[in-house]
Amino acid sequence: MKRAGVIGGGAWGTALAQVCARAGLETTLWAREADVVASVNEGHENGLFLPGIALDPGIRATGDFADLAGSDLVLAVAPAQHLRSTLAAFAPHVAEGLPILLCAKGVEQGSLKLMTEVLAETIPQAAPAVLSGPSFAGEVARGLPTAVTLACPTEGCAQDLAAAIATPTFRPYFATDMIGAEAGGAVKNVLAIACGIVEGRGLGRSAHAALITRGFAELTRLAVALGGQAETVAGLCGLGDLVLTCSSPQSRNMSVGLALGSGMTLEEALAGKLSVAEGVASAPAVRALAARLGVEVPICAAVAAILAGEAGVDDAIRGLLSRPLREE
């Protein structure tokens, strides 16, 4: 593999383009925003979404999907709720068997489908893979040590893709359970909003730890009900990502929760944010998907109710604390 395409010029897409370039791949970054394309090509920086971080000068940005047609692998980093339309636009340029690494984390609203299902419907000729794990874009772009899960239907495919994008500071661990890898990334964003609310309300570290632990139980139940493996979500793409996203205000989802917990409305919490907090859109979809599967997800459901204006923060907290006592 010599040429990589990255779809999505936000912070995470830019960071992954940096990873690919460092791995020795000829890297083309597709961005919707003309300002991003110009900033990357002329100043070797994404001044809009990742300012202050110098990018590898070999990264070339474009606004034309045709420029990715010769790629040996493509990383799809468009937000989950926009992935379907983005992939549909890219589909005419995709050769049979092109590996597409899905890097968006979420459940599609309306269809309640995971990103692999969206890919199968829009680009059936592609070879699917999932990249997920504890990773902040700025840290990855600066070359700080990061480990992630790379899931593919076969171990050989996962090994090949991992070898193609690995660098001395970016370490992919391969797996074959794509559903587990996807479920972990989707649900953790919703739980991060809950952790932010706990922090913003000043409920203490004990409550924060309890929420992460019980939230992980919800994540695991849903992943298994979808056909994933509990062992997968106990790794980087589940527990690892959950711990990171729920423990730092640098997390976009946790920062939304912090604002809600401190008394802001959702509109105020999202005002002025350029990057997408995937958990806001995924929360109602996760709640609906869990209901369809008959899986209890009280924390995720409480977050969805708060975001929809169906319950206030304090009422939602009281509701969780008054649930019947049960075995762990």
Beta strands, then each sheet from edge to edge (+ up, - down):
strand 1: 3-7
strand 2: 26-30
strand 3: 60-62
strand 4: 73-76
strand 5: 99-102
strand 6: 127-132
strand 7: 146-151
strand 8: 170-175
sheet 1: 3+ 2+ 1+ 4+ 5+ 6+ 7- 8-
end
